[in-house]
Amino acid sequence: MPNLLYLNTENTNSLPNSILKSNVDRDKIKTGIAHIGLSNFHRAHQAYYMHELIEQHQELNFGICGIDLLESDRKIYNILKDQDGLYTLITKKANGTIDYKIISSIIEYFYGPENPLAAIERLARPDIKIISLTIAEDGYHLNETTGEFNLTHPQVKEDSLSKFNPKTVFGYLTQIFNLRKERGLPGCTILSCDNIQANGDTVKKSFFNYVEKTTPSLLPWLQENTSFPNSMVDRITTVTSAKDIELFKDTYNIYDQWPVVSEPFSKWIIEDNFISGKPDWEKVDIQFVKDIEPFENAKLRILNAGHSILGILGTLNGYKYVHEVANDEDFIFFLEHYIKTEVIPSLQNTEQQNLKAYKKEVIDRFKNPHINDSLSRICKESSSKIPIFVFPTLLKQLSNQESIAHATFVMAAWCKYYDGVDDYGKTFDITDNLSNQLIRTAALSQQNPQLFLENNSLFKDLVHHDRFKERFEYYLSKLRSLSIKEGLVLMNTGKL
């Protein structure tokens, strides 16, 4: 057996063509994008698209400079440094086929905690036309219940004491654009790729609030020299397992310390609002639109809501993975009926036929048995997800005097989820910033179901709808005496 190859630039000449040996001299690629947050999702999505544009269309002006800002990011930084920014994208199809591709679009990388000034200086240079972000919900420092930027967050306060050693993405951006302003350089586009509603508007509002409190003299310049397009990103990307690493090693005799595992499906839709130019992403099927909202609403209320619903219901039934729940006919019938009778009617500004096709596509993606996406990942921080994914459907249906049965059943199951015990008596971990509060109110709901809804800042307008509260109490009382499986069977047959 030949000697094991470690993935890096020096060894790429020995890579088999079947995993796409690069046909581009990486030394000729120029940096044009800085990306903050080199997560698995970024590497399966944005970096993948840029790789495709480089490989297929010789786009050499928008290589990626990766930036990580968290102490917990040291591992991925060290690995990418060892591997010269190279990594493997592992795509698992539902039929069991596995495709491997070496991604080579990340050509620079900085680690903020190690040298914040170096990262700031690099992003202040004018060759950076786009600063994109995947920093997850926590990185935006939004209040957990109001959704407003949290100026009292400890890291935000810490930034004000040490401006050149920032802890938040907004601290870095402030110093980056301060340098650009002082040096007479242009601004650039800030492109959020996070799974939050109106992500461009959200990062703009948070950033400007931060600047207004810390460096108000910079704000007029920012308003003239930056843009914040909203985007909708869609690709299921799971946690990389040791088995994935070993299989790649055994198949190709290559050691990649941290490959990325994803499904074949991928979509990226962006509002066309770039202040300093952009790559020709249309060539790799990225769609540019004037208004992202219809696309975003469909994705949030069908795919993301569907994920969370299967996560909550499946966890209560003792399942561990998305595909297990999605291949259980009782669970998937419930989800399909929820989307058909409550979600699609509430999405009035979107072509209904397209939504029906999207529903089928999403269900098929959930059923892929090779992704192994864990329910614990899906359920993590559900108090920041359910209000975005499910509440809008509920409120729209209430407003239209239409059915709320399935969405309200989900809400009752969500309450039961915070009991932390499945229907077989096994406990499961709950990871949620509001877990202490919701575990307490779920316990109190056993005497009075309405007490779970006591947090008005979380449940907002829902608590003013008597029809919802009456149905919630009815379903919760049933689920206290039934298993989730028994409840679903009754729902699916119209007996509950």
C-alpha positions as CSV (number, residue, x, y, z in Angstrom):
1,M,0.0,0.0,0.0
2,P,1.4,3.4,-0.9
3,N,2.4,5.9,1.8
4,L,-0.6,7.9,3.1
5,L,-0.9,11.3,1.6
6,Y,-1.7,14.3,3.9
7,L,-3.9,16.8,2.1
8,N,-1.9,19.9,1.2
9,T,-0.7,21.8,-1.8
10,E,2.5,19.8,-2.2
11,N,0.6,16.5,-2.4
12,T,-2.2,17.6,-4.8
13,N,-0.2,16.4,-7.8
14,S,-0.6,12.9,-6.5
15,L,-4.4,13.2,-6.2
16,P,-6.5,11.0,-8.5
17,N,-8.4,12.8,-11.2
18,S,-11.6,11.2,-9.9
19,I,-11.7,13.8,-7.0
20,L,-11.0,16.7,-9.4
21,K,-7.3,17.5,-9.3
22,S,-7.2,21.3,-9.7
23,N,-6.8,22.6,-13.2
24,V,-6.0,26.1,-11.9
25,D,-2.7,27.4,-10.5
26,R,-3.7,28.5,-7.1
27,D,-0.9,31.1,-7.1
28,K,-2.8,33.0,-9.7
29,I,-6.0,33.3,-7.7
30,K,-6.4,36.7,-6.1
31,T,-8.4,37.4,-2.9
32,G,-11.6,39.3,-3.3
33,I,-13.8,37.9,-0.6
34,A,-13.2,37.7,3.2
35,H,-15.3,35.2,5.0
36,I,-15.8,35.3,8.8
37,G,-16.7,31.9,10.3
38,L,-15.2,28.9,8.5
39,S,-18.0,26.6,9.5
40,N,-18.9,23.3,7.9
41,F,-21.8,25.1,6.3
42,H,-19.6,27.8,4.7
43,R,-17.3,25.1,3.4
44,A,-20.2,23.1,1.9
45,H,-21.9,26.2,0.5
46,Q,-20.2,29.5,-0.2
47,A,-16.7,28.2,-0.6
48,Y,-18.0,25.4,-2.8
49,Y,-19.7,27.8,-5.1
50,M,-16.6,29.9,-5.4
51,H,-14.5,26.8,-6.1
52,E,-16.9,25.8,-8.9
53,L,-16.6,29.3,-10.4
54,I,-12.8,29.2,-10.3
55,E,-12.6,25.7,-11.7
56,Q,-15.3,25.9,-14.4
57,H,-15.0,29.5,-15.5
58,Q,-11.5,30.6,-14.5
59,E,-12.7,33.3,-12.1
60,L,-9.4,34.2,-10.5
61,N,-10.3,37.6,-8.8
62,F,-12.5,36.3,-5.9
63,G,-10.5,33.8,-3.9
64,I,-11.5,33.6,-0.2
65,C,-9.6,34.9,2.8
66,G,-11.0,32.9,5.8
67,I,-11.2,34.6,9.2
68,D,-12.1,32.9,12.5
69,L,-12.8,35.0,15.5
70,L,-13.7,32.5,18.3
71,E,-11.4,30.7,20.7
72,S,-13.3,27.5,19.8
73,D,-12.3,28.0,16.1
74,R,-8.6,27.3,16.8
75,K,-8.9,23.7,15.6
76,I,-10.3,24.4,12.2
77,Y,-7.8,27.3,11.7
78,N,-4.9,25.0,12.5
79,I,-6.2,22.3,10.2
80,L,-6.7,24.7,7.3
81,K,-3.3,26.1,7.9
82,D,-1.8,22.6,7.8
83,Q,-3.7,21.8,4.6
84,D,-3.1,25.1,2.8
85,G,-6.8,25.9,2.9
86,L,-7.7,22.6,1.1
87,Y,-10.4,20.3,2.3
88,T,-12.7,17.6,0.9
89,L,-16.4,18.1,0.3
90,I,-18.2,14.7,0.7
91,T,-21.6,14.6,-0.9
92,K,-23.9,11.7,0.1
93,K,-26.7,10.9,-2.2
94,A,-29.9,9.1,-1.2
95,N,-29.0,6.0,-3.3
96,G,-25.8,5.5,-1.3
97,T,-23.4,7.0,-3.9
98,I,-20.7,9.2,-2.3
99,D,-18.9,11.9,-4.3
100,Y,-15.6,13.5,-3.1
101,K,-14.3,16.8,-4.3
102,I,-11.2,18.8,-3.1
103,I,-12.2,22.4,-2.6
104,S,-9.5,25.0,-3.2
105,S,-11.2,28.4,-3.0
106,I,-9.8,29.3,0.4
107,I,-6.4,30.8,-0.2
108,E,-5.7,32.8,2.9
109,Y,-6.7,32.4,6.5
110,F,-6.4,34.4,9.8
111,Y,-7.2,33.6,13.4
112,G,-8.4,36.7,15.2
113,P,-7.7,35.7,18.8
114,E,-4.0,35.0,17.9
115,N,-3.5,38.3,16.0
116,P,-6.5,40.6,15.8
117,L,-4.6,43.5,14.2
118,A,-3.4,41.3,11.4
119,A,-7.0,40.2,10.6
120,I,-8.2,43.8,10.8
121,E,-5.4,45.1,8.5
122,R,-6.0,42.3,6.0
123,L,-9.7,43.1,5.7
124,A,-9.1,46.8,5.5
125,R,-7.3,46.4,2.2
126,P,-9.2,47.5,-0.9
127,D,-8.9,44.1,-2.7
128,I,-11.6,42.8,-0.4
129,K,-14.9,43.6,-2.2
130,I,-17.1,41.4,-0.1
131,I,-17.0,40.5,3.6
132,S,-19.4,37.5,4.1
133,L,-20.5,35.9,7.4
134,T,-21.5,32.6,8.9
135,I,-21.4,33.4,12.6
136,A,-24.7,31.7,13.6
137,E,-27.4,33.4,15.7
138,D,-25.2,33.9,18.7
139,G,-22.7,36.0,16.7
140,Y,-25.3,38.7,16.1
141,H,-25.8,39.3,19.9
142,L,-29.6,39.7,19.5
143,N,-31.8,39.8,22.6
144,E,-33.2,36.2,22.9
145,T,-36.8,37.4,23.2
146,T,-37.1,40.8,21.5
147,G,-34.7,40.1,18.6
148,E,-33.1,43.6,19.1
149,F,-29.3,44.1,19.2
150,N,-28.1,43.5,22.8
151,L,-25.8,46.4,23.7
152,T,-25.5,45.1,27.2
153,H,-24.0,41.7,26.1
154,P,-20.7,41.1,28.0
155,Q,-18.7,40.8,24.8
156,V,-20.1,44.0,23.4
157,K,-19.1,45.8,26.6
158,E,-15.7,44.2,26.5
159,D,-15.1,45.6,23.0
160,S,-15.6,49.2,24.3
161,L,-12.7,48.6,26.7
162,S,-10.3,47.1,24.1
163,K,-11.1,48.4,20.6
164,F,-8.1,46.8,18.9
165,N,-8.7,43.4,20.5
166,P,-12.4,42.9,19.7
167,K,-14.5,40.0,20.7
168,T,-17.4,40.6,18.4
169,V,-17.7,40.6,14.6
170,F,-19.0,44.2,14.9
171,G,-15.9,45.2,16.8
172,Y,-13.7,43.9,14.0
173,L,-15.9,45.5,11.3
174,T,-15.8,48.8,13.0
175,Q,-12.0,48.9,13.1
176,I,-11.8,47.6,9.5
177,F,-14.0,50.3,8.1
178,N,-12.4,53.0,10.3
179,L,-9.1,52.2,8.6
180,R,-10.7,52.3,5.2
181,K,-12.2,55.7,6.0
182,E,-9.0,57.1,7.3
183,R,-7.0,55.9,4.3
184,G,-9.5,57.2,1.8
185,L,-10.3,53.6,0.6
186,P,-13.7,52.4,-0.6
187,G,-16.1,50.4,1.5
188,C,-17.5,47.0,0.5
189,T,-20.5,44.6,0.7
190,I,-21.4,42.8,4.0
191,L,-23.1,39.5,3.0
192,S,-24.7,37.5,5.7
193,C,-25.1,33.8,4.9
194,D,-26.7,32.9,8.2
195,N,-30.0,31.2,8.6
196,I,-31.8,34.2,10.2
197,Q,-34.7,36.1,8.8
198,A,-33.8,39.1,6.7
199,N,-30.1,38.4,7.4
200,G,-28.7,41.4,5.6
201,D,-31.2,43.8,7.2
202,T,-30.4,42.2,10.6
203,V,-26.7,42.5,10.4
204,K,-27.0,46.1,9.1
205,K,-29.3,47.1,12.0
206,S,-27.1,45.5,14.6
207,F,-23.8,46.8,13.2
208,F,-25.2,50.4,12.9
209,N,-26.5,50.2,16.4
210,Y,-23.1,49.1,17.6
211,V,-21.3,51.9,15.7
212,E,-23.8,54.5,16.9
213,K,-22.9,53.7,20.5
214,T,-19.2,53.2,20.1
215,T,-17.9,55.2,17.1
216,P,-20.7,57.5,15.9
217,S,-18.4,59.6,13.7
218,L,-18.1,56.5,11.4
219,L,-21.8,56.0,10.8
220,P,-22.3,58.6,8.0
221,W,-19.4,57.0,6.0
222,L,-20.8,53.5,6.5
223,Q,-24.2,54.6,5.2
224,E,-22.6,55.8,2.0
225,N,-19.9,53.1,1.5
226,T,-21.5,49.7,2.5
227,S,-24.3,47.5,1.4
228,F,-26.1,44.6,3.1
229,P,-28.0,42.3,0.7
230,N,-30.3,39.7,2.1
231,S,-29.6,36.1,1.1
232,M,-31.3,32.7,1.4
233,V,-29.0,29.8,1.7
234,D,-30.1,26.1,1.6
235,R,-28.0,23.0,1.9
236,I,-28.2,20.4,4.7
237,T,-24.7,20.0,6.2
238,T,-24.1,17.7,9.1
239,V,-21.4,17.1,11.6
240,T,-18.3,15.3,10.2
241,S,-17.8,11.9,11.8
242,A,-14.6,9.8,12.3
243,K,-16.1,7.2,10.0
244,D,-16.3,9.8,7.2
245,I,-12.6,10.7,7.7
246,E,-11.6,7.0,7.7
247,L,-13.7,6.1,4.7
248,F,-12.0,8.8,2.6
249,K,-8.6,7.8,3.9
250,D,-9.3,4.1,3.0
251,T,-10.8,4.9,-0.4
252,Y,-8.1,7.3,-1.7
253,N,-5.2,6.9,0.7
254,I,-5.6,10.6,1.6
255,Y,-5.8,12.0,5.1
256,D,-8.1,15.1,5.4
257,Q,-8.3,16.1,9.0
258,W,-11.7,17.8,8.7
259,P,-13.7,17.1,5.5
260,V,-17.3,18.4,5.2
261,V,-20.3,16.1,4.7
262,S,-23.4,17.4,2.8
263,E,-26.4,16.5,0.7
264,P,-26.3,17.0,-3.1
265,F,-29.0,19.7,-3.1
266,S,-27.7,23.3,-2.8
267,K,-29.3,26.7,-3.4
268,W,-28.3,30.3,-2.9
269,I,-30.5,33.3,-3.7
270,I,-29.2,36.8,-3.1
271,E,-30.6,40.3,-3.4
272,D,-28.6,42.1,-6.1
273,N,-27.2,44.9,-3.9
274,F,-23.4,44.8,-4.1
275,I,-21.6,48.1,-3.7
276,S,-18.2,47.0,-4.9
277,G,-18.8,44.4,-7.6
278,K,-19.4,40.7,-7.2
279,P,-18.3,37.4,-8.9
280,D,-20.2,36.1,-11.9
281,W,-22.1,33.7,-9.6
282,E,-24.9,33.3,-12.1
283,K,-22.6,31.0,-14.0
284,V,-22.9,28.5,-11.2
285,D,-26.6,28.8,-10.8
286,I,-26.8,31.3,-8.0
287,Q,-29.9,33.4,-8.4
288,F,-30.1,37.1,-7.9
289,V,-33.4,38.7,-7.1
290,K,-34.8,42.1,-6.1
291,D,-36.8,40.8,-3.2
292,I,-35.7,37.7,-1.1
293,E,-38.7,37.6,1.1
294,P,-40.9,35.1,-0.8
295,F,-38.0,32.6,-1.2
296,E,-36.9,33.1,2.4
297,N,-40.4,32.6,3.8
298,A,-40.9,29.4,1.8
299,K,-37.6,28.0,3.0
300,L,-38.0,29.0,6.7
301,R,-41.6,27.7,6.9
302,I,-41.2,24.5,5.0
303,L,-37.6,23.2,5.3
304,N,-36.6,24.8,8.6
305,A,-39.9,24.4,10.2
306,G,-40.0,20.8,8.9
307,H,-36.6,20.1,10.4
308,S,-37.6,21.5,13.8
309,I,-40.9,19.6,13.8
310,L,-39.3,16.3,13.0
311,G,-36.6,17.1,15.6
312,I,-39.1,17.7,18.4
313,L,-41.6,14.9,17.5
314,G,-38.8,12.4,16.7
315,T,-36.9,13.1,19.9
316,L,-40.1,12.5,22.0
317,N,-40.4,9.1,20.2
318,G,-36.8,8.1,20.9
319,Y,-35.4,8.7,17.4
320,K,-31.8,10.1,17.0
321,Y,-31.6,11.1,13.4
322,V,-33.7,13.0,10.9
323,H,-33.9,10.2,8.3
324,E,-35.3,7.8,11.0
325,V,-38.2,10.2,11.6
326,A,-38.7,11.1,7.9
327,N,-39.0,7.4,7.0
328,D,-41.7,6.8,9.6
329,E,-45.0,7.1,7.8
330,D,-46.9,8.5,10.8
331,F,-44.5,11.4,11.3
332,I,-44.0,12.3,7.6
333,F,-47.8,12.1,6.9
334,F,-48.3,14.6,9.7
335,L,-45.6,16.9,8.4
336,E,-46.8,16.7,4.8
337,H,-50.4,17.5,5.9
338,Y,-49.1,20.5,8.0
339,I,-47.3,21.9,5.0
340,K,-50.2,21.3,2.6
341,T,-53.1,22.6,4.8
342,E,-51.4,25.3,6.9
343,V,-48.1,26.5,5.5
344,I,-48.8,26.7,1.8
345,P,-52.1,28.5,2.2
346,S,-50.3,31.1,4.4
347,L,-47.6,31.8,1.7
348,Q,-49.9,33.9,-0.5
349,N,-47.2,35.8,-2.4
350,T,-45.5,32.6,-3.8
351,E,-46.5,30.4,-6.7
352,Q,-48.5,27.5,-5.1
353,Q,-47.3,25.0,-7.7
354,N,-43.7,25.8,-6.9
355,L,-44.4,25.3,-3.2
356,K,-45.9,21.9,-3.8
357,A,-42.8,20.9,-5.7
358,Y,-40.6,22.3,-3.0
359,K,-42.5,20.4,-0.3
360,K,-41.9,17.1,-2.1
361,E,-38.2,18.0,-2.7
362,V,-37.7,18.8,1.0
363,I,-39.4,15.6,2.2
364,D,-37.1,13.6,-0.1
365,R,-34.1,15.4,1.3
366,F,-35.1,14.6,4.8
367,K,-35.4,10.9,3.9
368,N,-31.7,10.6,2.8
369,P,-30.4,7.8,5.1
370,H,-26.8,8.6,4.5
371,I,-26.6,12.2,5.9
372,N,-27.1,11.1,9.5
373,D,-28.2,14.5,10.7
374,S,-28.8,14.3,14.4
375,L,-32.0,15.5,16.0
376,S,-30.0,16.9,18.9
377,R,-28.4,19.3,16.4
378,I,-31.8,20.2,14.9
379,C,-33.3,20.9,18.3
380,K,-30.5,23.0,19.6
381,E,-31.7,26.5,20.6
382,S,-35.2,25.7,19.5
383,S,-36.5,28.8,21.4
384,S,-34.8,30.9,18.7
385,K,-36.1,28.7,15.9
386,I,-39.7,27.9,16.6
387,P,-40.8,31.6,16.7
388,I,-39.2,32.2,13.3
389,F,-40.2,28.9,11.6
390,V,-43.7,28.1,13.0
391,F,-45.2,31.3,14.6
392,P,-45.7,33.1,11.3
393,T,-47.7,30.3,9.9
394,L,-49.8,30.1,13.1
395,L,-50.5,33.9,13.1
396,K,-51.3,34.0,9.4
397,Q,-53.8,31.1,9.7
398,L,-55.3,32.7,12.8
399,S,-55.7,36.0,11.0
400,N,-57.4,34.2,8.0
401,Q,-59.6,32.1,10.3
402,E,-58.1,29.0,8.8
403,S,-56.9,25.7,10.4
404,I,-54.2,25.8,13.1
405,A,-54.5,22.2,14.2
406,H,-51.1,20.9,13.2
407,A,-49.1,24.0,14.2
408,T,-50.8,24.0,17.6
409,F,-50.2,20.3,18.1
410,V,-46.5,21.1,17.4
411,M,-46.6,23.8,20.0
412,A,-48.0,21.3,22.6
413,A,-45.3,18.8,21.6
414,W,-42.7,21.5,22.0
415,C,-43.9,22.1,25.6
416,K,-43.7,18.3,26.3
417,Y,-40.2,18.3,24.8
418,Y,-39.0,20.5,27.7
419,D,-39.9,17.7,30.1
420,G,-36.6,16.2,28.8
421,V,-37.9,12.6,28.8
422,D,-39.0,10.6,25.7
423,D,-42.0,8.2,25.6
424,Y,-39.8,5.3,26.6
425,G,-38.6,7.0,29.8
426,K,-35.2,7.9,28.5
427,T,-33.8,11.4,29.2
428,F,-32.3,13.6,26.6
429,D,-30.2,16.7,26.8
430,I,-31.7,20.1,26.1
431,T,-29.4,22.9,24.7
432,D,-31.2,26.2,24.7
433,N,-30.5,29.7,26.1
434,L,-34.0,29.8,27.5
435,S,-33.9,26.2,28.8
436,N,-34.2,27.0,32.5
437,Q,-37.2,29.2,32.0
438,L,-39.0,26.8,29.5
439,I,-38.2,23.7,31.6
440,R,-39.8,25.4,34.5
441,T,-42.9,26.6,32.6
442,A,-43.3,23.1,31.0
443,A,-43.3,21.6,34.5
444,L,-45.9,24.1,35.7
445,S,-48.0,23.4,32.6
446,Q,-48.8,20.0,34.0
447,Q,-51.2,21.8,36.5
448,N,-52.1,24.7,34.2
449,P,-51.2,24.4,30.4
450,Q,-51.4,28.1,29.9
451,L,-48.3,28.7,32.1
452,F,-46.0,27.5,29.4
453,L,-47.1,30.5,27.4
454,E,-46.4,33.0,30.2
455,N,-43.4,34.6,28.5
456,N,-45.1,37.3,26.5
457,S,-41.9,38.5,24.9
458,L,-41.3,35.0,23.5
459,F,-44.9,34.1,22.4
460,K,-45.9,37.7,21.7
461,D,-49.2,38.0,19.7
462,L,-50.1,34.3,20.1
463,V,-51.1,34.8,23.8
464,H,-53.8,37.2,22.6
465,H,-55.6,34.5,20.5
466,D,-58.1,32.6,22.5
467,R,-58.6,30.0,19.7
468,F,-54.9,29.2,19.8
469,K,-54.8,29.0,23.6
470,E,-57.9,26.7,23.8
471,R,-56.4,24.4,21.1
472,F,-53.0,24.4,22.8
473,E,-54.5,23.4,26.1
474,Y,-56.5,20.6,24.5
475,Y,-53.6,19.1,22.6
476,L,-51.2,19.4,25.6
477,S,-53.7,17.6,27.9
478,K,-53.9,14.8,25.3
479,L,-50.1,14.5,25.0
480,R,-49.8,14.3,28.7
481,S,-51.7,11.0,28.6
482,L,-50.7,9.8,25.1
483,S,-47.4,8.9,23.5
484,I,-46.4,11.2,20.6
485,K,-46.9,8.3,18.2
486,E,-50.4,7.7,19.5
487,G,-51.2,11.4,19.2
488,L,-49.9,11.5,15.6
489,V,-52.0,8.5,14.6
490,L,-55.1,10.2,16.0
491,M,-54.2,13.5,14.2
492,N,-53.6,11.7,10.9
493,T,-57.0,10.0,11.1
494,G,-58.9,13.1,12.1
495,K,-59.7,11.8,15.6
496,L,-57.9,14.4,17.6
